């Protein structure tokens, strides 16, 4: 179980929608919602428009979502991880890395 918050639309022009409905669950903008669906948790953890347990994903070279506030989670430094750890992480995310070397696995995980 995790707490997922939808951060809203990253726009300065207007306030945007007040909620987002995803997979039948309503996410009021900026409010945490308890979610037990592991697929949703994985997807949200790699989506810069959501926070998962207070952590916000920030892609390499990007700025955090304007509604994120202070970014609590750092992006994972895959280069510091062992190949076995990278393979386990890829399997957890449903990414096929069979036969790939460390650099190729890192590239797949970073995509």
Buried (B, 14 or more C-beta within 10 A) or exposed (E): EBBBBBBBBBEEEEEEEEEBEBEEBEBEBBEBBEBEBEEBBBBBBEBBBBBBBBBBBBEEEEEBBEBBEEBEBEBBEBEEBEEEEBBEBBEEBEBEBEEBEBEEBBEBBEE
